[in-house]
Amino acid sequence: MNKWIFGIVGFMLVLGVFLNTRLSREKKFDRTVNYSPRTFRPYDTRFFFLTLKKYTDLERSSRAPGGTHFTGTGKTYVVCSPYFLPDRLERAQILRFVSSGNHLLLSSFEIDRHFLKTLNLSAGSFLKPAEAMDDSLKMVWKTGKAWSYPGSAAAPRLLLSSSHPANVLASDSQGFPALIRMNYGKGSVTIQVQPMALSNYFLLHKKNSSYLNTLLEELKLREAPVIWDDYYTTIRKASDRSARRSSPPPRGKSFFMELVRKHPPLQWAMFTVLAGALLFVFNYARRLRQPLDRLPDVKNNSMEFTGAIADLYRQQKDNTAIAQKIRLQLQDYLYAAYRIPARELIPENADLISRKTGKPLADVNRLTETLPLLQEKVSDKTLTEFYRLVYKFIYK
């Protein structure tokens, strides 16, 4: 009885300590601004990425702009990254891609000044905040529809001249451009001036997801080919690009672990595979046993056995016994095949037996005449002739 009391008291103490530490812990809001498509942290972009993946023909690219991804027309290149710092060659490749009949959707905290200058835009210097500050963001579409949330509004403020041909699709609460679109050659460039508008926190706040639906409809992205950029998230300064280009991967090195690290579902898949392999090895090891000696294969000695039985009669020269064995075999065959009993094997029934069996009448007469002779001592000649007659009846 005392053991049960002490056990219950100990369990209650452990439960009390656990509940006290859990309930008294204040949940802290994660204000880290990674702007990453891999997590649902408030200021990441996982929801935006999954929406594009659901409604568009999404293709990811982790290389610099160019190659087979940047061929054709009607595509949209989406750069949703904390930094967008292309060099001269990359700028030329992107603008050539857009001018040939494609589109660029750009959402970034720090945009390359030379790229903006090419579009006749300017912006104040701005770096991605490490953590979001207390603020609020309001997006007002050109039709007057608005979306807001009590979060951070940190963004690079673009300066548009009154004569700039950009189309302001949405503005912030102060009337500054928050989403602009401009034509470039045969394509267009769309810049999300307020990057926080594509964060998980903004889009999942109340009914703000309709802002993303409005954006998809405006840019006609549904069912369209989209190239999602994974390259500029790793380029924060010029040295990052030079180091990436000048240091080729070592021989034999696999980037499998890097791939697993970037995709959480793949991590769980690897854990599952490893756990399953360990369980298989553990169970298989328990079933291992010492190998048993293999017994020799059973030989078919039926022919030798038959020959041995036959030789018993032949060695004793007992032709009568051999004849009786052959006679029984004939009688069994005739009864089973033609329903002719042994008592009807007489010369008077030779014609009937010939018609039933289809055998020549001469052979049937000779057989019925030989059967009575088997009661006496049988000679070798009689036995041989009888065997040949029976063979004709049974096997021919």
TORKOL-4160 file (C-alpha; in steps of 0.2 Angstrom, whole numbers, padded with zeros to 4 digits, m for minus):
396
<pt num="1" X="0000" Y="0000" Z="0000"/>
<pt num="2" X="0014" Y="0012" Z="0004"/>
<pt num="3" X="0022" Y="0009" Z="m0012"/>
<pt num="4" X="0007" Y="0014" Z="m0022"/>
<pt num="5" X="0005" Y="0030" Z="m0011"/>
<pt num="6" X="0023" Y="0035" Z="m0014"/>
<pt num="7" X="0021" Y="0031" Z="m0033"/>
<pt num="8" X="0006" Y="0042" Z="m0035"/>
<pt num="9" X="0013" Y="0056" Z="m0025"/>
<pt num="10" X="0029" Y="0055" Z="m0035"/>
<pt num="11" X="0019" Y="0055" Z="m0051"/>
<pt num="12" X="0009" Y="0070" Z="m0046"/>
<pt num="13" X="0025" Y="0080" Z="m0041"/>
<pt num="14" X="0032" Y="0077" Z="m0058"/>
<pt num="15" X="0016" Y="0081" Z="m0067"/>
<pt num="16" X="0015" Y="0097" Z="m0056"/>
<pt num="17" X="0033" Y="0103" Z="m0061"/>
<pt num="18" X="0029" Y="0099" Z="m0079"/>
<pt num="19" X="0013" Y="0109" Z="m0080"/>
<pt num="20" X="0021" Y="0123" Z="m0070"/>
<pt num="21" X="0036" Y="0125" Z="m0082"/>
<pt num="22" X="0024" Y="0124" Z="m0097"/>
<pt num="23" X="0010" Y="0135" Z="m0092"/>
<pt num="24" X="0021" Y="0148" Z="m0084"/>
<pt num="25" X="0032" Y="0150" Z="m0099"/>
<pt num="26" X="0027" Y="0165" Z="m0109"/>
<pt num="27" X="0026" Y="0162" Z="m0128"/>
<pt num="28" X="0038" Y="0173" Z="m0137"/>
<pt num="29" X="0034" Y="0180" Z="m0154"/>
<pt num="30" X="0047" Y="0176" Z="m0167"/>
<pt num="31" X="0052" Y="0192" Z="m0175"/>
<pt num="32" X="0067" Y="0185" Z="m0185"/>
<pt num="33" X="0066" Y="0191" Z="m0203"/>
<pt num="34" X="0073" Y="0177" Z="m0213"/>
<pt num="35" X="0061" Y="0179" Z="m0227"/>
<pt num="36" X="0064" Y="0161" Z="m0231"/>
<pt num="37" X="0051" Y="0149" Z="m0241"/>
<pt num="38" X="0056" Y="0134" Z="m0230"/>
<pt num="39" X="0047" Y="0138" Z="m0213"/>
<pt num="40" X="0030" Y="0146" Z="m0207"/>
<pt num="41" X="0039" Y="0158" Z="m0196"/>
<pt num="42" X="0030" Y="0175" Z="m0195"/>
<pt num="43" X="0041" Y="0184" Z="m0207"/>
<pt num="44" X="0046" Y="0170" Z="m0219"/>
<pt num="45" X="0037" Y="0167" Z="m0236"/>
<pt num="46" X="0032" Y="0149" Z="m0235"/>
<pt num="47" X="0014" Y="0152" Z="m0238"/>
<pt num="48" X="0017" Y="0163" Z="m0253"/>
<pt num="49" X="0029" Y="0149" Z="m0260"/>
<pt num="50" X="0016" Y="0135" Z="m0257"/>
<pt num="51" X="0002" Y="0146" Z="m0265"/>
<pt num="52" X="0013" Y="0148" Z="m0281"/>
<pt num="53" X="0017" Y="0129" Z="m0281"/>
<pt num="54" X="m0002" Y="0125" Z="m0280"/>
<pt num="55" X="m0009" Y="0137" Z="m0293"/>
<pt num="56" X="0006" Y="0138" Z="m0305"/>
<pt num="57" X="0018" Y="0127" Z="m0315"/>
<pt num="58" X="0032" Y="0131" Z="m0303"/>
<pt num="59" X="0050" Y="0127" Z="m0307"/>
<pt num="60" X="0064" Y="0130" Z="m0295"/>
<pt num="61" X="0081" Y="0137" Z="m0300"/>
<pt num="62" X="0097" Y="0138" Z="m0288"/>
<pt num="63" X="0108" Y="0145" Z="m0302"/>
<pt num="64" X="0112" Y="0162" Z="m0309"/>
<pt num="65" X="0099" Y="0168" Z="m0322"/>
<pt num="66" X="0102" Y="0160" Z="m0339"/>
<pt num="67" X="0102" Y="0143" Z="m0346"/>
<pt num="68" X="0087" Y="0133" Z="m0352"/>
<pt num="69" X="0076" Y="0140" Z="m0338"/>
<pt num="70" X="0077" Y="0157" Z="m0347"/>
<pt num="71" X="0071" Y="0152" Z="m0364"/>
<pt num="72" X="0054" Y="0154" Z="m0372"/>
<pt num="73" X="0041" Y="0167" Z="m0368"/>
<pt num="74" X="0026" Y="0169" Z="m0356"/>
<pt num="75" X="0036" Y="0164" Z="m0340"/>
<pt num="76" X="0037" Y="0174" Z="m0324"/>
<pt num="77" X="0053" Y="0174" Z="m0314"/>
<pt num="78" X="0050" Y="0176" Z="m0296"/>
<pt num="79" X="0063" Y="0183" Z="m0284"/>
<pt num="80" X="0057" Y="0183" Z="m0266"/>
<pt num="81" X="0073" Y="0186" Z="m0257"/>
<pt num="82" X="0080" Y="0197" Z="m0243"/>
<pt num="83" X="0093" Y="0203" Z="m0255"/>
<pt num="84" X="0093" Y="0205" Z="m0274"/>
<pt num="85" X="0111" Y="0210" Z="m0279"/>
<pt num="86" X="0114" Y="0204" Z="m0297"/>
<pt num="87" X="0130" Y="0209" Z="m0306"/>
<pt num="88" X="0132" Y="0216" Z="m0323"/>
<pt num="89" X="0130" Y="0200" Z="m0332"/>
<pt num="90" X="0115" Y="0194" Z="m0322"/>
<pt num="91" X="0106" Y="0211" Z="m0324"/>
<pt num="92" X="0109" Y="0210" Z="m0343"/>
<pt num="93" X="0102" Y="0192" Z="m0343"/>
<pt num="94" X="0087" Y="0196" Z="m0333"/>
<pt num="95" X="0082" Y="0211" Z="m0343"/>
<pt num="96" X="0085" Y="0202" Z="m0359"/>
<pt num="97" X="0074" Y="0188" Z="m0352"/>
<pt num="98" X="0060" Y="0201" Z="m0348"/>
<pt num="99" X="0061" Y="0211" Z="m0364"/>
<pt num="100" X="0059" Y="0195" Z="m0375"/>
<pt num="101" X="0041" Y="0193" Z="m0368"/>
<pt num="102" X="0043" Y="0187" Z="m0350"/>
<pt num="103" X="0040" Y="0194" Z="m0333"/>
<pt num="104" X="0049" Y="0198" Z="m0317"/>
<pt num="105" X="0041" Y="0198" Z="m0300"/>
<pt num="106" X="0053" Y="0205" Z="m0287"/>
<pt num="107" X="0051" Y="0206" Z="m0268"/>
<pt num="108" X="0066" Y="0211" Z="m0258"/>
<pt num="109" X="0072" Y="0222" Z="m0244"/>
<pt num="110" X="0089" Y="0227" Z="m0253"/>
<pt num="111" X="0088" Y="0229" Z="m0272"/>
<pt num="112" X="0103" Y="0233" Z="m0282"/>
<pt num="113" X="0104" Y="0252" Z="m0286"/>
<pt num="114" X="0111" Y="0249" Z="m0304"/>
<pt num="115" X="0096" Y="0238" Z="m0308"/>
<pt num="116" X="0084" Y="0251" Z="m0301"/>
<pt num="117" X="0093" Y="0264" Z="m0311"/>
<pt num="118" X="0091" Y="0254" Z="m0327"/>
<pt num="119" X="0072" Y="0255" Z="m0323"/>
<pt num="120" X="0074" Y="0274" Z="m0320"/>
<pt num="121" X="0070" Y="0271" Z="m0301"/>
<pt num="122" X="0079" Y="0276" Z="m0286"/>
<pt num="123" X="0078" Y="0271" Z="m0268"/>
<pt num="124" X="0086" Y="0275" Z="m0251"/>
<pt num="125" X="0099" Y="0263" Z="m0244"/>
<pt num="126" X="0091" Y="0250" Z="m0234"/>
<pt num="127" X="0096" Y="0233" Z="m0226"/>
<pt num="128" X="0086" Y="0219" Z="m0221"/>
<pt num="129" X="0081" Y="0220" Z="m0203"/>
<pt num="130" X="0087" Y="0206" Z="m0192"/>
<pt num="131" X="0071" Y="0207" Z="m0182"/>
<pt num="132" X="0054" Y="0215" Z="m0186"/>
<pt num="133" X="0050" Y="0231" Z="m0176"/>
<pt num="134" X="0033" Y="0236" Z="m0169"/>
<pt num="135" X="0024" Y="0244" Z="m0183"/>
<pt num="136" X="0009" Y="0241" Z="m0195"/>
<pt num="137" X="0006" Y="0238" Z="m0213"/>
<pt num="138" X="m0008" Y="0243" Z="m0224"/>
<pt num="139" X="m0010" Y="0238" Z="m0242"/>
<pt num="140" X="m0023" Y="0248" Z="m0253"/>
<pt num="141" X="m0026" Y="0241" Z="m0270"/>
<pt num="142" X="m0030" Y="0253" Z="m0284"/>
<pt num="143" X="m0048" Y="0248" Z="m0283"/>
<pt num="144" X="m0049" Y="0254" Z="m0265"/>
<pt num="145" X="m0049" Y="0237" Z="m0257"/>
<pt num="146" X="m0037" Y="0237" Z="m0242"/>
<pt num="147" X="m0028" Y="0224" Z="m0231"/>
<pt num="148" X="m0019" Y="0227" Z="m0215"/>
<pt num="149" X="m0010" Y="0219" Z="m0200"/>
<pt num="150" X="m0001" Y="0224" Z="m0184"/>
<pt num="151" X="0016" Y="0219" Z="m0190"/>
<pt num="152" X="0032" Y="0226" Z="m0197"/>
<pt num="153" X="0032" Y="0238" Z="m0212"/>
<pt num="154" X="0051" Y="0238" Z="m0215"/>
<pt num="155" X="0054" Y="0241" Z="m0233"/>
<pt num="156" X="0065" Y="0250" Z="m0246"/>
<pt num="157" X="0055" Y="0265" Z="m0251"/>
<pt num="158" X="0056" Y="0268" Z="m0270"/>
<pt num="159" X="0055" Y="0286" Z="m0277"/>
<pt num="160" X="0045" Y="0288" Z="m0293"/>
<pt num="161" X="0045" Y="0304" Z="m0303"/>
<pt num="162" X="0029" Y="0311" Z="m0308"/>
<pt num="163" X="0033" Y="0306" Z="m0326"/>
<pt num="164" X="0038" Y="0288" Z="m0323"/>
<pt num="165" X="0027" Y="0276" Z="m0333"/>
<pt num="166" X="0025" Y="0263" Z="m0319"/>
<pt num="167" X="0008" Y="0258" Z="m0315"/>
<pt num="168" X="0005" Y="0259" Z="m0296"/>
<pt num="169" X="m0006" Y="0243" Z="m0292"/>
<pt num="170" X="m0006" Y="0246" Z="m0273"/>
<pt num="171" X="m0001" Y="0259" Z="m0260"/>
<pt num="172" X="0003" Y="0260" Z="m0242"/>
<pt num="173" X="m0006" Y="0269" Z="m0228"/>
<pt num="174" X="0003" Y="0285" Z="m0232"/>
<pt num="175" X="0000" Y="0284" Z="m0251"/>
<pt num="176" X="0017" Y="0279" Z="m0256"/>
<pt num="177" X="0019" Y="0265" Z="m0269"/>
<pt num="178" X="0018" Y="0248" Z="m0262"/>
<pt num="179" X="0017" Y="0237" Z="m0278"/>
<pt num="180" X="0021" Y="0244" Z="m0295"/>
<pt num="181" X="0022" Y="0237" Z="m0312"/>
<pt num="182" X="0031" Y="0243" Z="m0327"/>
<pt num="183" X="0033" Y="0237" Z="m0345"/>
<pt num="184" X="0050" Y="0233" Z="m0351"/>
<pt num="185" X="0051" Y="0228" Z="m0369"/>
<pt num="186" X="0039" Y="0214" Z="m0373"/>
<pt num="187" X="0037" Y="0210" Z="m0354"/>
<pt num="188" X="0035" Y="0218" Z="m0338"/>
<pt num="189" X="0043" Y="0221" Z="m0321"/>
<pt num="190" X="0033" Y="0220" Z="m0305"/>
<pt num="191" X="0041" Y="0226" Z="m0288"/>
<pt num="192" X="0033" Y="0222" Z="m0271"/>
<pt num="193" X="0039" Y="0238" Z="m0263"/>
<pt num="194" X="0033" Y="0232" Z="m0246"/>
<pt num="195" X="0041" Y="0214" Z="m0244"/>
<pt num="196" X="0032" Y="0211" Z="m0228"/>
<pt num="197" X="0016" Y="0210" Z="m0238"/>
<pt num="198" X="0021" Y="0193" Z="m0244"/>
<pt num="199" X="0026" Y="0186" Z="m0227"/>
<pt num="200" X="0017" Y="0172" Z="m0218"/>
<pt num="201" X="0011" Y="0184" Z="m0204"/>
<pt num="202" X="0003" Y="0197" Z="m0216"/>
<pt num="203" X="m0005" Y="0184" Z="m0228"/>
<pt num="204" X="m0012" Y="0173" Z="m0214"/>
<pt num="205" X="m0019" Y="0187" Z="m0204"/>
<pt num="206" X="m0038" Y="0187" Z="m0205"/>
<pt num="207" X="m0043" Y="0187" Z="m0223"/>
<pt num="208" X="m0027" Y="0194" Z="m0230"/>
<pt num="209" X="m0024" Y="0179" Z="m0241"/>
<pt num="210" X="m0036" Y="0188" Z="m0253"/>
<pt num="211" X="m0022" Y="0200" Z="m0257"/>
<pt num="212" X="m0012" Y="0186" Z="m0264"/>
<pt num="213" X="m0026" Y="0180" Z="m0274"/>
<pt num="214" X="m0028" Y="0198" Z="m0281"/>
<pt num="215" X="m0010" Y="0198" Z="m0285"/>
<pt num="216" X="m0011" Y="0181" Z="m0295"/>
<pt num="217" X="m0026" Y="0187" Z="m0305"/>
<pt num="218" X="m0018" Y="0204" Z="m0309"/>
<pt num="219" X="m0002" Y="0196" Z="m0315"/>
<pt num="220" X="m0011" Y="0181" Z="m0323"/>
<pt num="221" X="0000" Y="0168" Z="m0314"/>
<pt num="222" X="m0013" Y="0154" Z="m0312"/>
<pt num="223" X="m0008" Y="0139" Z="m0322"/>
<pt num="224" X="0007" Y="0149" Z="m0329"/>
<pt num="225" X="0025" Y="0144" Z="m0330"/>
<pt num="226" X="0034" Y="0151" Z="m0315"/>
<pt num="227" X="0053" Y="0151" Z="m0311"/>
<pt num="228" X="0056" Y="0152" Z="m0292"/>
<pt num="229" X="0073" Y="0159" Z="m0288"/>
<pt num="230" X="0084" Y="0150" Z="m0275"/>
<pt num="231" X="0100" Y="0159" Z="m0280"/>
<pt num="232" X="0099" Y="0177" Z="m0273"/>
<pt num="233" X="0095" Y="0171" Z="m0256"/>
<pt num="234" X="0113" Y="0166" Z="m0254"/>
<pt num="235" X="0121" Y="0182" Z="m0262"/>
<pt num="236" X="0122" Y="0195" Z="m0249"/>
<pt num="237" X="0137" Y="0204" Z="m0255"/>
<pt num="238" X="0149" Y="0203" Z="m0270"/>
<pt num="239" X="0161" Y="0191" Z="m0261"/>
<pt num="240" X="0148" Y="0178" Z="m0259"/>
<pt num="241" X="0146" Y="0177" Z="m0278"/>
<pt num="242" X="0165" Y="0177" Z="m0282"/>
<pt num="243" X="0168" Y="0163" Z="m0268"/>
<pt num="244" X="0153" Y="0153" Z="m0276"/>
<pt num="245" X="0160" Y="0155" Z="m0293"/>
<pt num="246" X="0179" Y="0153" Z="m0290"/>
<pt num="247" X="0178" Y="0138" Z="m0278"/>
<pt num="248" X="0171" Y="0123" Z="m0288"/>
<pt num="249" X="0164" Y="0108" Z="m0277"/>
<pt num="250" X="0178" Y="0096" Z="m0273"/>
<pt num="251" X="0179" Y="0080" Z="m0282"/>
<pt num="252" X="0168" Y="0066" Z="m0276"/>
<pt num="253" X="0158" Y="0078" Z="m0264"/>
<pt num="254" X="0140" Y="0075" Z="m0264"/>
<pt num="255" X="0127" Y="0089" Z="m0260"/>
<pt num="256" X="0115" Y="0077" Z="m0254"/>
<pt num="257" X="0116" Y="0083" Z="m0236"/>
<pt num="258" X="0114" Y="0101" Z="m0241"/>
<pt num="259" X="0098" Y="0096" Z="m0251"/>
<pt num="260" X="0091" Y="0087" Z="m0236"/>
<pt num="261" X="0095" Y="0102" Z="m0225"/>
<pt num="262" X="0085" Y="0113" Z="m0236"/>
<pt num="263" X="0069" Y="0102" Z="m0237"/>
<pt num="264" X="0062" Y="0097" Z="m0220"/>
<pt num="265" X="0050" Y="0084" Z="m0227"/>
<pt num="266" X="0066" Y="0076" Z="m0234"/>
<pt num="267" X="0074" Y="0076" Z="m0217"/>
<pt num="268" X="0059" Y="0066" Z="m0210"/>
<pt num="269" X="0060" Y="0054" Z="m0225"/>
<pt num="270" X="0079" Y="0051" Z="m0221"/>
<pt num="271" X="0075" Y="0048" Z="m0202"/>
<pt num="272" X="0061" Y="0036" Z="m0207"/>
<pt num="273" X="0073" Y="0026" Z="m0219"/>
<pt num="274" X="0087" Y="0026" Z="m0206"/>
<pt num="275" X="0075" Y="0020" Z="m0192"/>
<pt num="276" X="0067" Y="0007" Z="m0203"/>
<pt num="277" X="0085" Y="0000" Z="m0208"/>
<pt num="278" X="0090" Y="m0001" Z="m0190"/>
<pt num="279" X="0074" Y="m0011" Z="m0186"/>
<pt num="280" X="0076" Y="m0022" Z="m0200"/>
<pt num="281" X="0095" Y="m0026" Z="m0195"/>
<pt num="282" X="0089" Y="m0029" Z="m0177"/>
<pt num="283" X="0075" Y="m0041" Z="m0182"/>
<pt num="284" X="0086" Y="m0050" Z="m0195"/>
<pt num="285" X="0100" Y="m0052" Z="m0183"/>
<pt num="286" X="0089" Y="m0061" Z="m0171"/>
<pt num="287" X="0083" Y="m0073" Z="m0185"/>
<pt num="288" X="0101" Y="m0078" Z="m0190"/>
<pt num="289" X="0106" Y="m0096" Z="m0186"/>
<pt num="290" X="0120" Y="m0108" Z="m0190"/>
<pt num="291" X="0119" Y="m0115" Z="m0207"/>
<pt num="292" X="0113" Y="m0133" Z="m0207"/>
<pt num="293" X="0120" Y="m0147" Z="m0217"/>
<pt num="294" X="0111" Y="m0150" Z="m0233"/>
<pt num="295" X="0104" Y="m0168" Z="m0235"/>
<pt num="296" X="0108" Y="m0176" Z="m0251"/>
<pt num="297" X="0094" Y="m0176" Z="m0264"/>
<pt num="298" X="0083" Y="m0191" Z="m0264"/>
<pt num="299" X="0087" Y="m0202" Z="m0279"/>
<pt num="300" X="0073" Y="m0211" Z="m0289"/>
<pt num="301" X="0076" Y="m0229" Z="m0288"/>
<pt num="302" X="0060" Y="m0235" Z="m0294"/>
<pt num="303" X="0068" Y="m0243" Z="m0310"/>
<pt num="304" X="0080" Y="m0252" Z="m0300"/>
<pt num="305" X="0067" Y="m0258" Z="m0288"/>
<pt num="306" X="0056" Y="m0264" Z="m0303"/>
<pt num="307" X="0071" Y="m0273" Z="m0310"/>
<pt num="308" X="0075" Y="m0282" Z="m0294"/>
<pt num="309" X="0057" Y="m0288" Z="m0292"/>
<pt num="310" X="0056" Y="m0294" Z="m0310"/>
<pt num="311" X="0073" Y="m0303" Z="m0308"/>
<pt num="312" X="0066" Y="m0313" Z="m0293"/>
<pt num="313" X="0054" Y="m0322" Z="m0305"/>
<pt num="314" X="0067" Y="m0324" Z="m0319"/>
<pt num="315" X="0081" Y="m0331" Z="m0309"/>
<pt num="316" X="0069" Y="m0344" Z="m0302"/>
<pt num="317" X="0063" Y="m0348" Z="m0319"/>
<pt num="318" X="0045" Y="m0347" Z="m0313"/>
<pt num="319" X="0036" Y="m0344" Z="m0330"/>
<pt num="320" X="0019" Y="m0348" Z="m0322"/>
<pt num="321" X="0020" Y="m0334" Z="m0309"/>
<pt num="322" X="0026" Y="m0322" Z="m0322"/>
<pt num="323" X="0012" Y="m0327" Z="m0333"/>
<pt num="324" X="m0001" Y="m0325" Z="m0319"/>
<pt num="325" X="0005" Y="m0307" Z="m0316"/>
<pt num="326" X="0003" Y="m0302" Z="m0334"/>
<pt num="327" X="m0014" Y="m0310" Z="m0334"/>
<pt num="328" X="m0020" Y="m0300" Z="m0319"/>
<pt num="329" X="m0013" Y="m0284" Z="m0328"/>
<pt num="330" X="m0023" Y="m0289" Z="m0344"/>
<pt num="331" X="m0039" Y="m0292" Z="m0334"/>
<pt num="332" X="m0038" Y="m0276" Z="m0324"/>
<pt num="333" X="m0035" Y="m0266" Z="m0340"/>
<pt num="334" X="m0050" Y="m0274" Z="m0350"/>
<pt num="335" X="m0062" Y="m0272" Z="m0336"/>
<pt num="336" X="m0057" Y="m0254" Z="m0333"/>
<pt num="337" X="m0057" Y="m0249" Z="m0351"/>
<pt num="338" X="m0071" Y="m0259" Z="m0359"/>
<pt num="339" X="m0080" Y="m0267" Z="m0344"/>
<pt num="340" X="m0075" Y="m0285" Z="m0349"/>
<pt num="341" X="m0074" Y="m0296" Z="m0334"/>
<pt num="342" X="m0062" Y="m0310" Z="m0333"/>
<pt num="343" X="m0075" Y="m0324" Z="m0334"/>
<pt num="344" X="m0079" Y="m0318" Z="m0352"/>
<pt num="345" X="m0062" Y="m0321" Z="m0359"/>
<pt num="346" X="m0066" Y="m0337" Z="m0368"/>
<pt num="347" X="m0065" Y="m0342" Z="m0386"/>
<pt num="348" X="m0084" Y="m0341" Z="m0388"/>
<pt num="349" X="m0084" Y="m0322" Z="m0384"/>
<pt num="350" X="m0069" Y="m0318" Z="m0396"/>
<pt num="351" X="m0080" Y="m0309" Z="m0409"/>
<pt num="352" X="m0089" Y="m0298" Z="m0396"/>
<pt num="353" X="m0072" Y="m0294" Z="m0388"/>
<pt num="354" X="m0064" Y="m0290" Z="m0405"/>
<pt num="355" X="m0079" Y="m0277" Z="m0408"/>
<pt num="356" X="m0077" Y="m0269" Z="m0391"/>
<pt num="357" X="m0059" Y="m0267" Z="m0391"/>
<pt num="358" X="m0056" Y="m0264" Z="m0410"/>
<pt num="359" X="m0042" Y="m0277" Z="m0410"/>
<pt num="360" X="m0040" Y="m0290" Z="m0424"/>
<pt num="361" X="m0051" Y="m0306" Z="m0422"/>
<pt num="362" X="m0036" Y="m0317" Z="m0425"/>
<pt num="363" X="m0026" Y="m0309" Z="m0410"/>
<pt num="364" X="m0042" Y="m0311" Z="m0399"/>
<pt num="365" X="m0044" Y="m0329" Z="m0403"/>
<pt num="366" X="m0026" Y="m0333" Z="m0400"/>
<pt num="367" X="m0027" Y="m0324" Z="m0383"/>
<pt num="368" X="m0042" Y="m0333" Z="m0377"/>
<pt num="369" X="m0034" Y="m0349" Z="m0383"/>
<pt num="370" X="m0018" Y="m0346" Z="m0373"/>
<pt num="371" X="m0026" Y="m0341" Z="m0357"/>
<pt num="372" X="m0031" Y="m0359" Z="m0352"/>
<pt num="373" X="m0013" Y="m0365" Z="m0355"/>
<pt num="374" X="m0007" Y="m0353" Z="m0341"/>
<pt num="375" X="m0013" Y="m0365" Z="m0328"/>
<pt num="376" X="0000" Y="m0378" Z="m0332"/>
<pt num="377" X="0018" Y="m0376" Z="m0333"/>
<pt num="378" X="0022" Y="m0362" Z="m0345"/>
<pt num="379" X="0036" Y="m0363" Z="m0357"/>
<pt num="380" X="0047" Y="m0349" Z="m0362"/>
<pt num="381" X="0039" Y="m0349" Z="m0379"/>
<pt num="382" X="0021" Y="m0348" Z="m0373"/>
<pt num="383" X="0026" Y="m0334" Z="m0360"/>
<pt num="384" X="0034" Y="m0324" Z="m0374"/>
<pt num="385" X="0020" Y="m0325" Z="m0385"/>
<pt num="386" X="0007" Y="m0321" Z="m0372"/>
<pt num="387" X="0017" Y="m0306" Z="m0367"/>
<pt num="388" X="0017" Y="m0300" Z="m0385"/>
<pt num="389" X="m0002" Y="m0302" Z="m0386"/>
<pt num="390" X="m0005" Y="m0293" Z="m0370"/>
<pt num="391" X="0007" Y="m0279" Z="m0375"/>
<pt num="392" X="m0004" Y="m0277" Z="m0391"/>
<pt num="393" X="m0020" Y="m0275" Z="m0381"/>
<pt num="394" X="m0013" Y="m0263" Z="m0368"/>
<pt num="395" X="m0001" Y="m0252" Z="m0377"/>
<pt num="396" X="m0006" Y="m0252" Z="m0396"/>
